[in-house]
Amino acid sequence: MSMSESTDPVVEGAIARPQPLCTWQIPTLIGQSIEVQAVPGWITAVVGPNGSGKSALGYWLSLGTGNAPVRRVIAHRRLWFDYAGPDITSAQRHDLETNITNWGRHVESRWRDHAQAQRAGFVLFDLLGHINDYNARFVELSKRGYAVDQVLLELGESLLDRINTILASAHLDVTLTTTDRASFEAAPGVGGGSYPISEMSDGEKSALLLAAEVMTVPRGSVVIIDEPERHLHRLISASLIEAVVADRPDCHFVVLTHDLDLASSLPRNATTLGVVTKTAWSAARQPTGWDVRFLDQEDEIPESARQAILGGRRRLLFLEGERHSLDLRLYEVLFPGWTLTPVGGCDQVIRAVSGLLSSDNHHWVHGRGIVDGDGRDAEERDALAARGILSLSLSEVESLYYSEVVRGALAVRQGETLDKAADELLADSTEKGLTALRTGDTPTRLAASVAEKVISRTLFDSLPSRADLATGVDPISVSTASPYPALLAKLEGYLNSNDLESAVREYPIRDTSLKGVVAASLGFKTIQDYEAGALVRIRADSQLADTVRQLVGHVPEQAELPAA
């Protein structure tokens, strides 16, 4: 095991990444070693069955981080606590940190938590300390004459707000607040009033303690999380890990899990994925090596349909796009009861759904699909629905982020932050969005883009059959009327009548300046910030989510293969 002291970035091809916090040489059962680097903002995910040695590997890794601080979040941690705030003093906290560090170096820490009775108090103490420090700095800057937006720019978002955002991202409908008695309370999204966090459910406590522990570790830490799915629904665990990793790009995360779905949902461009099946032990019960294999970035985890069958799921929804796109995060909010599987393009979605339908008697997976609108008319959408595939009424799902209802919700939130009227912010975003779509050759490009997709499908459907070819017709001629003039006229009509909503729904805005100007008009620095903020609002507001879900449409209940 070795530790690098440099913090200069390492360049791989055209991509610069931070210098690793440490480098492990993991011993294998065949006498060789596998190098794994702890790169800040990246994840080392290790999946394996119960008893394969994942916790032993986590313990071993914790001993080899060199000068980098390390924190192990262990699966068997105690979740219940008697108080809604820290139950330890500053002196106790200091001694407990030393004890936790020393206990963590004992091999029995794999199965026994010496600090379990005090760990929750330790985490809540640090959380409250960070919150109080932030509040004190906020007051100090305000006294020095800083405006609220200047203070927020200087300090960033408060830790409490960040944790609430993480909980919302993990589909937990609960908001935390502090009290004047140095304690925490939780409030459900709808009614019921607030209550001490000691009365939260096991899943809520697990998510809170995990998030709080990760959020309060020192900068540049290696965070080892053992079985984050314990006490958590699968939908929650993956989103929770993704959210805490995104919030702490200065840390490296090791995630040990036996949930293949959790491991496969982590962003592959920033995740080293390994599979462990066996561990070797010394006579003193110390781990000495592992049967472990790490996948390359381009390697695929077992196909999603197979994952769904082996994982016991019943409803599988195939999507266009890639596994790590923001569109997938939106679909996760809108279709929480489904296992979501991006497979590429429209044709791949159709083939995946048809493949499951054609073998319906040999499995119990309910396979359906969603594809972008891409200028499809009602007849095409009905034909796809009959085959179990929802064709969006919008050109592409990304357009939902720029629909009026989502822009309106963000205008309300941004209005509160920026002290501006929400209706003025919304009107400004509409005006600037219309200007962006009217600029230069944008209308012709958008109309041509939709026309190209319509023509492509039309010509493909018009290709001669084998029977036609057998007649010896030569040359073969396939032609179709161009839909471009009508599409351009329709778009220009929307723009002339200031109907941004229809233009956004029916034409692809992905490569236009609309996204940037709308984000800026609503007070966001980047398009990514705007879309992430939109996703948070949709997750947190069930009424908004229902409205967006109506815009998307309903997944067909019935489906059948087309006639041969």
C-alpha positions as CSV (number, residue, x, y, z in Angstrom):
1,M,0.0,0.0,0.0
2,S,1.4,3.5,-0.8
3,M,0.2,7.0,-0.4
4,S,0.9,9.8,-2.8
5,E,1.6,13.3,-1.4
6,S,1.0,15.3,-4.5
7,T,-2.3,17.0,-5.2
8,D,-1.5,17.9,-8.9
9,P,-4.0,16.6,-11.4
10,V,-3.3,13.4,-13.4
11,V,-4.1,13.7,-17.1
12,E,-5.5,10.7,-18.9
13,G,-6.0,11.5,-22.6
14,A,-7.9,14.7,-22.6
15,I,-9.4,14.3,-19.2
16,A,-7.8,15.7,-16.1
17,R,-8.5,14.1,-12.7
18,P,-7.3,14.9,-9.2
19,Q,-4.3,13.2,-7.8
20,P,-5.4,10.1,-5.8
21,L,-5.7,10.4,-2.1
22,C,-4.0,7.0,-1.8
23,T,-3.3,3.8,-3.8
24,W,-4.1,0.3,-2.7
25,Q,-2.5,-2.9,-3.9
26,I,-5.2,-5.5,-3.2
27,P,-3.8,-9.0,-2.8
28,T,-5.5,-11.7,-4.8
29,L,-5.7,-15.5,-4.2
30,I,-3.3,-16.2,-7.0
31,G,-0.4,-14.2,-5.4
32,Q,-0.8,-11.1,-7.6
33,S,-2.2,-7.7,-6.6
34,I,-4.7,-5.3,-8.1
35,E,-4.0,-1.6,-8.0
36,V,-7.0,0.6,-7.1
37,Q,-6.6,4.4,-6.7
38,A,-8.7,6.5,-4.3
39,V,-9.5,9.4,-6.7
40,P,-11.5,12.3,-5.1
41,G,-15.1,12.4,-6.4
42,W,-14.8,8.8,-7.7
43,I,-16.3,5.6,-6.3
44,T,-14.9,2.2,-5.8
45,A,-17.9,-0.1,-5.7
46,V,-17.5,-3.8,-4.8
47,V,-20.4,-6.2,-5.1
48,G,-20.6,-9.7,-3.9
49,P,-22.8,-12.2,-2.1
50,N,-23.1,-12.5,1.7
51,G,-20.0,-14.1,3.2
52,S,-17.8,-13.3,0.2
53,G,-15.5,-11.0,2.3
54,K,-16.7,-7.5,1.4
55,S,-16.6,-6.2,4.9
56,A,-13.1,-7.8,5.4
57,L,-12.0,-5.9,2.3
58,G,-13.4,-2.6,3.6
59,Y,-11.5,-3.2,6.9
60,W,-8.3,-3.9,5.0
61,L,-8.7,-0.8,2.8
62,S,-9.3,1.4,5.9
63,L,-5.8,0.4,7.2
64,G,-4.0,1.5,4.0
65,T,-5.1,5.1,3.4
66,G,-1.8,6.7,4.5
67,N,-2.2,10.3,5.4
68,A,-5.7,10.5,4.0
69,P,-8.3,10.6,6.8
70,V,-10.7,7.6,6.6
71,R,-14.2,6.9,7.9
72,R,-16.0,3.6,7.8
73,V,-19.8,3.7,7.8
74,I,-20.5,0.2,8.9
75,A,-23.7,-1.8,8.0
76,H,-24.3,-3.0,11.5
77,R,-24.3,0.4,13.1
78,R,-27.0,1.1,15.7
79,L,-29.9,3.1,14.4
80,W,-31.9,3.9,17.4
81,F,-31.1,6.8,19.8
82,D,-32.9,8.1,22.9
83,Y,-32.5,11.8,22.1
84,A,-33.2,14.0,19.1
85,G,-29.8,15.7,19.5
86,P,-26.2,14.9,20.6
87,D,-26.0,13.3,24.0
88,I,-22.2,13.8,24.4
89,T,-20.0,16.7,25.5
90,S,-17.1,18.2,23.6
91,A,-14.6,16.3,25.8
92,Q,-16.5,13.0,25.2
93,R,-16.5,13.7,21.5
94,H,-12.7,14.2,21.4
95,D,-12.1,11.0,23.3
96,L,-14.7,9.1,21.3
97,E,-13.0,10.1,18.0
98,T,-9.7,8.6,19.2
99,N,-11.5,5.4,20.4
100,I,-13.4,5.0,17.1
101,T,-10.1,5.3,15.2
102,N,-8.4,2.7,17.4
103,W,-11.3,0.3,17.5
104,G,-11.6,0.5,13.7
105,R,-8.1,-1.0,13.4
106,H,-9.1,-4.2,15.2
107,V,-10.1,-7.0,12.9
108,E,-13.2,-7.6,15.0
109,S,-14.6,-4.2,13.9
110,R,-15.8,-6.2,10.8
111,W,-18.6,-7.6,12.9
112,R,-18.6,-5.6,16.1
113,D,-19.1,-1.9,16.7
114,H,-17.5,-0.9,20.0
115,A,-18.9,2.6,19.6
116,Q,-22.5,1.7,18.6
117,A,-24.1,3.2,21.7
118,Q,-22.4,6.6,21.1
119,R,-22.0,6.7,17.4
120,A,-25.3,8.4,16.7
121,G,-24.5,11.1,19.4
122,F,-21.1,11.5,17.8
123,V,-22.6,12.1,14.3
124,L,-25.3,14.5,15.6
125,F,-22.7,16.4,17.6
126,D,-20.6,17.0,14.5
127,L,-23.7,17.9,12.4
128,L,-25.0,20.4,14.9
129,G,-21.5,21.9,15.3
130,H,-21.2,22.4,11.5
131,I,-24.7,24.0,11.4
132,N,-23.9,26.4,14.4
133,D,-20.6,27.4,12.8
134,Y,-22.3,28.1,9.5
135,N,-25.0,30.2,11.2
136,A,-22.3,32.2,13.2
137,R,-20.4,33.0,10.0
138,F,-23.6,34.0,8.3
139,V,-24.4,36.4,11.1
140,E,-20.9,37.8,11.1
141,L,-20.9,38.5,7.4
142,S,-24.4,40.1,7.6
143,K,-23.1,42.4,10.4
144,R,-20.3,43.4,8.1
145,G,-22.8,44.7,5.6
146,Y,-23.0,41.7,3.2
147,A,-26.3,41.3,1.4
148,V,-28.0,37.9,1.7
149,D,-27.0,36.8,-1.8
150,Q,-23.4,37.8,-1.2
151,V,-23.3,35.8,2.0
152,L,-24.8,32.8,0.2
153,L,-22.2,33.2,-2.6
154,E,-19.4,33.3,0.1
155,L,-20.6,30.5,2.3
156,G,-22.6,28.3,-0.1
157,E,-25.7,26.4,0.9
158,S,-26.0,25.5,4.6
159,L,-25.3,21.9,5.6
160,L,-28.8,21.4,6.9
161,D,-30.2,22.5,3.5
162,R,-27.8,20.2,1.7
163,I,-28.9,17.2,3.8
164,N,-32.5,18.0,3.2
165,T,-31.7,18.1,-0.5
166,I,-30.0,14.7,-0.2
167,L,-33.0,13.2,1.6
168,A,-35.3,14.5,-1.1
169,S,-33.0,13.1,-3.8
170,A,-33.3,9.8,-2.0
171,H,-37.1,9.9,-2.3
172,L,-37.5,10.5,1.5
173,D,-40.4,12.9,2.1
174,V,-39.1,14.5,5.3
175,T,-37.4,17.8,6.1
176,L,-35.1,18.4,9.1
177,T,-35.0,21.6,11.2
178,T,-33.1,22.5,14.4
179,T,-34.7,23.7,17.6
180,D,-33.6,26.1,20.3
181,R,-32.7,23.1,22.5
182,A,-29.8,21.9,20.4
183,S,-31.9,19.1,18.9
184,F,-33.4,18.2,15.5
185,E,-37.0,17.7,14.4
186,A,-38.4,16.1,11.2
187,A,-41.5,17.2,9.3
188,P,-43.3,15.1,6.7
189,G,-44.1,16.5,3.4
190,V,-47.8,16.5,3.9
191,G,-49.4,17.2,7.3
192,G,-48.8,15.6,10.7
193,G,-46.6,18.4,12.2
194,S,-42.9,18.0,13.2
195,Y,-41.5,15.4,15.6
196,P,-38.1,14.6,17.2
197,I,-35.8,12.7,14.8
198,S,-35.6,9.9,17.5
199,E,-39.1,9.0,16.3
200,M,-38.1,8.7,12.6
201,S,-38.4,5.3,10.9
202,D,-35.4,3.0,10.7
203,G,-35.0,3.9,7.0
204,E,-35.1,7.6,7.6
205,K,-32.7,7.3,10.5
206,S,-30.3,5.2,8.5
207,A,-30.3,7.7,5.6
208,L,-29.9,10.7,8.0
209,L,-27.0,9.2,9.9
210,L,-25.3,8.1,6.7
211,A,-25.6,11.4,5.1
212,A,-24.7,13.4,8.2
213,E,-21.6,11.2,8.8
214,V,-20.4,11.6,5.2
215,M,-21.1,15.3,5.1
216,T,-19.1,16.1,8.2
217,V,-15.9,14.1,7.5
218,P,-12.7,16.1,6.9
219,R,-11.8,17.2,3.4
220,G,-10.0,14.7,1.4
221,S,-11.3,11.7,3.3
222,V,-11.7,8.1,2.1
223,V,-15.2,7.1,3.0
224,I,-16.0,3.4,3.2
225,I,-19.7,2.6,3.2
226,D,-20.6,-1.0,4.1
227,E,-24.0,-2.2,2.8
228,P,-25.8,1.1,2.5
229,E,-28.9,-0.8,1.3
230,R,-29.4,-2.2,4.8
231,H,-32.7,-0.7,6.3
232,L,-33.3,1.1,3.0
233,H,-35.5,0.4,0.0
234,R,-33.5,-0.2,-3.2
235,L,-34.9,3.0,-4.7
236,I,-33.6,5.0,-1.8
237,S,-30.2,3.5,-1.3
238,A,-28.9,4.1,-4.9
239,S,-30.2,7.7,-5.0
240,L,-28.8,8.4,-1.5
241,I,-25.3,7.2,-2.4
242,E,-25.3,9.2,-5.6
243,A,-26.5,12.4,-3.8
244,V,-23.9,12.2,-1.0
245,V,-21.1,11.5,-3.5
246,A,-22.1,14.4,-5.6
247,D,-22.0,16.7,-2.5
248,R,-18.5,15.6,-1.5
249,P,-16.4,15.7,-4.6
250,D,-13.3,16.1,-2.4
251,C,-13.7,12.6,-1.0
252,H,-13.2,9.1,-2.4
253,F,-16.0,6.6,-1.7
254,V,-15.8,2.8,-1.3
255,V,-19.2,1.2,-1.5
256,L,-19.5,-2.4,-0.5
257,T,-22.8,-4.0,-1.4
258,H,-24.6,-7.2,-2.4
259,D,-27.2,-5.3,-4.3
260,L,-26.2,-5.5,-8.0
261,D,-28.8,-2.9,-8.9
262,L,-27.2,-0.4,-6.5
263,A,-23.8,-1.1,-7.9
264,S,-24.9,-0.8,-11.5
265,S,-26.8,2.4,-11.0
266,L,-23.6,4.3,-9.9
267,P,-22.1,6.5,-12.6
268,R,-19.8,4.3,-14.6
269,N,-17.6,7.2,-15.8
270,A,-16.6,7.8,-12.2
271,T,-16.9,4.3,-10.7
272,T,-14.5,1.4,-10.5
273,L,-16.7,-1.7,-10.2
274,G,-15.4,-4.9,-8.7
275,V,-16.8,-8.3,-8.0
276,V,-15.5,-10.3,-5.0
277,T,-16.4,-14.0,-4.5
278,K,-14.0,-15.3,-1.8
279,T,-11.6,-14.3,0.9
280,A,-8.4,-16.0,2.2
281,W,-7.7,-15.8,6.0
282,S,-4.6,-16.3,8.2
283,A,-4.6,-18.4,11.3
284,A,-5.2,-15.2,13.3
285,R,-8.4,-14.6,11.2
286,Q,-6.8,-11.7,9.4
287,P,-7.8,-11.3,5.7
288,T,-4.9,-12.1,3.4
289,G,-6.3,-12.0,-0.1
290,W,-9.5,-11.9,-2.2
291,D,-10.9,-13.5,-5.3
292,V,-11.8,-10.2,-6.8
293,R,-12.1,-8.9,-10.4
294,F,-12.5,-5.2,-11.4
295,L,-14.3,-4.3,-14.6
296,D,-13.0,-1.9,-17.2
297,Q,-14.9,1.3,-17.8
298,E,-16.2,-0.1,-21.1
299,D,-17.3,-3.4,-19.7
300,E,-21.0,-4.0,-19.3
301,I,-22.6,-5.4,-16.2
302,P,-25.0,-8.3,-17.0
303,E,-27.9,-7.1,-19.2
304,S,-30.7,-5.3,-17.5
305,A,-33.4,-7.8,-18.3
306,R,-31.3,-10.6,-16.7
307,Q,-30.7,-8.4,-13.7
308,A,-34.4,-7.8,-13.3
309,I,-35.2,-11.5,-13.5
310,L,-32.4,-12.5,-11.1
311,G,-33.2,-9.7,-8.7
312,G,-36.9,-10.7,-8.5
313,R,-38.4,-7.6,-10.1
314,R,-41.7,-7.7,-12.0
315,R,-41.8,-4.4,-13.9
316,L,-39.0,-3.4,-16.3
317,L,-39.2,-0.2,-18.3
318,F,-36.8,0.2,-21.3
319,L,-35.7,3.8,-22.2
320,E,-33.8,5.6,-24.8
321,G,-30.5,7.1,-23.8
322,E,-27.7,6.1,-21.4
323,R,-27.7,4.9,-17.8
324,H,-26.1,8.1,-16.4
325,S,-28.2,10.7,-18.1
326,L,-30.2,13.3,-16.2
327,D,-33.3,12.0,-18.2
328,L,-33.0,8.7,-16.3
329,R,-33.1,10.6,-12.9
330,L,-36.3,12.3,-14.0
331,Y,-37.8,9.0,-15.1
332,E,-36.9,7.5,-11.7
333,V,-39.0,10.2,-10.0
334,L,-41.9,9.8,-12.4
335,F,-42.0,5.9,-12.4
336,P,-40.9,4.8,-8.9
337,G,-42.4,1.4,-9.2
338,W,-40.4,0.4,-12.3
339,T,-36.9,-0.9,-12.9
340,L,-35.5,1.5,-15.4
341,T,-33.2,0.3,-18.2
342,P,-31.7,2.7,-20.8
343,V,-30.8,0.6,-23.9
344,G,-29.8,3.2,-26.5
345,G,-32.1,4.2,-29.4
346,C,-35.7,3.8,-30.3
347,D,-35.1,0.6,-32.2
348,Q,-33.4,-1.0,-29.2
349,V,-36.3,-0.1,-27.0
350,I,-38.8,-1.7,-29.4
351,R,-36.6,-4.9,-29.7
352,A,-36.2,-5.2,-25.9
353,V,-39.9,-4.9,-25.3
354,S,-40.8,-7.3,-28.2
355,G,-38.2,-9.8,-27.0
356,L,-39.8,-10.0,-23.5
357,L,-43.3,-10.2,-25.1
358,S,-42.3,-13.0,-27.4
359,S,-41.1,-15.2,-24.5
360,D,-43.9,-14.2,-22.1
361,N,-44.6,-17.7,-21.1
362,H,-41.0,-18.3,-19.9
363,H,-40.7,-15.4,-17.4
364,W,-42.8,-13.1,-15.2
365,V,-41.2,-9.8,-16.1
366,H,-43.6,-7.1,-17.2
367,G,-41.6,-5.3,-19.9
368,R,-42.6,-1.9,-21.4
369,G,-40.9,1.0,-23.1
370,I,-40.8,4.7,-23.6
371,V,-39.5,6.6,-26.6
372,D,-39.2,10.3,-27.6
373,G,-42.0,11.8,-29.6
374,D,-39.7,12.9,-32.6
375,G,-42.7,14.2,-34.6
376,R,-44.8,11.1,-34.4
377,D,-48.5,11.6,-35.2
378,A,-51.4,10.0,-33.3
379,E,-51.5,7.0,-35.5
380,E,-47.8,6.1,-34.9
381,R,-48.2,6.7,-31.1
382,D,-51.2,4.4,-31.0
383,A,-49.4,1.7,-32.9
384,L,-46.5,1.8,-30.5
385,A,-48.9,1.9,-27.5
386,A,-50.4,-1.4,-28.8
387,R,-46.9,-2.9,-28.6
388,G,-46.4,-1.7,-25.0
389,I,-44.4,1.4,-25.8
390,L,-45.3,4.9,-24.7
391,S,-44.4,7.5,-27.3
392,L,-44.0,10.9,-25.6
393,S,-46.2,13.7,-26.8
394,L,-43.1,15.9,-26.5
395,S,-40.2,15.8,-28.9
396,E,-37.8,14.6,-26.1
397,V,-38.1,14.1,-22.4
398,E,-35.5,16.8,-21.7
399,S,-38.1,19.4,-22.8
400,L,-39.9,18.7,-19.5
401,Y,-37.3,20.7,-17.6
402,Y,-38.3,23.8,-19.7
403,S,-42.0,23.4,-19.6
404,E,-44.0,26.2,-18.1
405,V,-45.0,24.3,-15.0
406,V,-41.4,23.4,-14.1
407,R,-40.2,26.9,-14.9
408,G,-43.0,28.3,-12.8
409,A,-42.0,26.1,-9.8
410,L,-38.4,27.2,-10.1
411,A,-39.4,30.8,-10.4
412,V,-41.3,30.6,-7.1
413,R,-38.2,29.1,-5.3
414,Q,-35.8,31.5,-7.0
415,G,-38.0,34.4,-6.2
416,E,-37.8,33.6,-2.5
417,T,-34.0,33.4,-2.7
418,L,-33.4,36.5,-5.0
419,D,-36.2,38.6,-3.5
420,K,-37.9,38.9,-6.9
421,A,-41.5,38.4,-8.0
422,A,-42.0,34.9,-9.3
423,D,-44.3,35.9,-12.1
424,E,-41.8,38.4,-13.4
425,L,-39.0,35.8,-13.4
426,L,-41.3,33.4,-15.3
427,A,-42.3,36.0,-17.8
428,D,-38.7,36.9,-18.3
429,S,-37.7,33.3,-18.9
430,T,-40.6,33.0,-21.4
431,E,-39.5,36.1,-23.3
432,K,-35.9,35.1,-23.5
433,G,-36.8,31.6,-24.5
434,L,-38.9,32.8,-27.4
435,T,-36.1,35.1,-28.5
436,A,-33.6,32.2,-28.4
437,L,-35.8,30.1,-30.7
438,R,-36.4,33.0,-33.1
439,T,-32.6,33.7,-33.4
440,G,-30.9,33.1,-36.8
441,D,-31.6,29.8,-38.4
442,T,-32.9,28.1,-35.3
443,P,-36.5,27.7,-36.6
444,T,-35.3,26.1,-39.8
445,R,-32.8,23.8,-37.9
446,L,-35.5,22.6,-35.5
447,A,-38.0,22.0,-38.3
448,A,-35.4,20.2,-40.4
449,S,-34.4,18.0,-37.4
450,V,-38.0,16.8,-36.8
451,A,-38.6,16.4,-40.6
452,E,-35.5,14.2,-40.9
453,K,-36.7,11.8,-38.2
454,V,-40.2,11.7,-39.8
455,I,-38.8,11.0,-43.2
456,S,-36.5,8.4,-42.0
457,R,-39.3,6.4,-40.4
458,T,-41.6,6.9,-43.4
459,L,-39.0,5.7,-45.9
460,F,-38.1,2.7,-43.7
461,D,-41.8,1.7,-43.5
462,S,-42.0,2.1,-47.3
463,L,-39.2,-0.3,-48.2
464,P,-40.4,-3.2,-50.4
465,S,-41.1,-6.6,-48.8
466,R,-39.5,-9.8,-49.9
467,A,-42.6,-10.6,-51.9
468,D,-42.3,-7.3,-53.8
469,L,-38.6,-7.9,-54.5
470,A,-39.3,-11.4,-55.8
471,T,-41.4,-9.9,-58.6
472,G,-38.2,-8.6,-60.1
473,V,-39.1,-4.9,-60.0
474,D,-36.1,-2.8,-61.0
475,P,-35.3,-0.1,-60.3
476,I,-36.8,0.1,-56.8
477,S,-38.2,3.6,-56.1
478,V,-39.2,4.9,-52.6
479,S,-40.4,8.5,-52.2
480,T,-42.4,10.6,-49.7
481,A,-43.6,14.1,-49.5
482,S,-41.5,16.4,-47.3
483,P,-43.0,17.3,-43.9
484,Y,-40.5,20.2,-43.5
485,P,-42.7,23.1,-44.9
486,A,-45.6,22.2,-42.6
487,L,-43.3,21.7,-39.6
488,L,-41.6,25.0,-40.2
489,A,-44.9,26.9,-40.6
490,K,-46.2,25.3,-37.4
491,L,-43.2,26.4,-35.4
492,E,-43.3,29.9,-36.8
493,G,-46.9,30.1,-35.8
494,Y,-46.1,29.1,-32.2
495,L,-43.3,31.8,-32.1
496,N,-45.5,34.5,-33.7
497,S,-48.2,33.8,-31.1
498,N,-45.6,33.7,-28.2
499,D,-46.5,30.0,-27.5
500,L,-43.2,28.9,-26.0
501,E,-44.9,25.9,-24.4
502,S,-46.0,24.3,-27.6
503,A,-42.7,25.0,-29.3
504,V,-40.7,23.4,-26.5
505,R,-43.0,20.4,-26.5
506,E,-42.9,19.6,-30.2
507,Y,-39.4,20.6,-31.3
508,P,-36.0,19.5,-30.0
509,I,-34.4,22.2,-27.9
510,R,-31.3,20.2,-26.9
511,D,-28.9,22.1,-29.1
512,T,-30.4,25.6,-28.9
513,S,-29.5,28.6,-26.8
514,L,-32.9,28.4,-25.1
515,K,-31.6,26.2,-22.2
516,G,-28.8,28.7,-21.3
517,V,-30.9,31.8,-21.4
518,V,-33.8,30.3,-19.5
519,A,-31.4,29.1,-16.8
520,A,-29.7,32.5,-16.5
521,S,-33.1,34.4,-16.4
522,L,-34.1,32.3,-13.4
523,G,-30.8,33.0,-11.6
524,F,-28.9,29.8,-12.3
525,K,-25.2,30.0,-13.2
526,T,-25.3,27.0,-15.6
527,I,-27.7,24.8,-17.4
528,Q,-26.6,21.9,-15.2
529,D,-27.5,23.9,-12.1
530,Y,-30.9,24.7,-13.6
531,E,-31.7,21.1,-14.5
532,A,-30.5,19.8,-11.2
533,G,-32.6,22.3,-9.4
534,A,-35.6,21.4,-11.5
535,L,-35.1,17.7,-10.7
536,V,-34.9,18.5,-7.0
537,R,-38.2,20.5,-7.1
538,I,-40.0,17.7,-9.0
539,R,-38.8,15.2,-6.4
540,A,-39.7,17.4,-3.5
541,D,-43.1,18.5,-4.7
542,S,-45.5,15.6,-5.3
543,Q,-48.1,17.9,-6.9
544,L,-45.5,19.1,-9.4
545,A,-44.4,15.5,-10.0
546,D,-48.0,14.5,-10.8
547,T,-48.4,17.4,-13.3
548,V,-45.1,16.5,-15.0
549,R,-46.2,12.8,-15.1
550,Q,-49.4,13.8,-16.9
551,L,-47.3,15.6,-19.5
552,V,-45.3,12.4,-20.0
553,G,-48.3,10.2,-20.3
554,H,-49.2,6.7,-19.1
555,V,-47.3,3.5,-19.8
556,P,-49.5,1.1,-21.7
557,E,-51.1,-1.6,-19.5
558,Q,-51.8,-4.1,-22.4
559,A,-49.4,-5.0,-25.2
560,E,-49.1,-7.6,-27.9
561,L,-46.6,-8.5,-30.6
562,P,-47.4,-7.1,-34.1
563,A,-48.8,-9.6,-36.6
564,A,-46.1,-11.6,-38.5
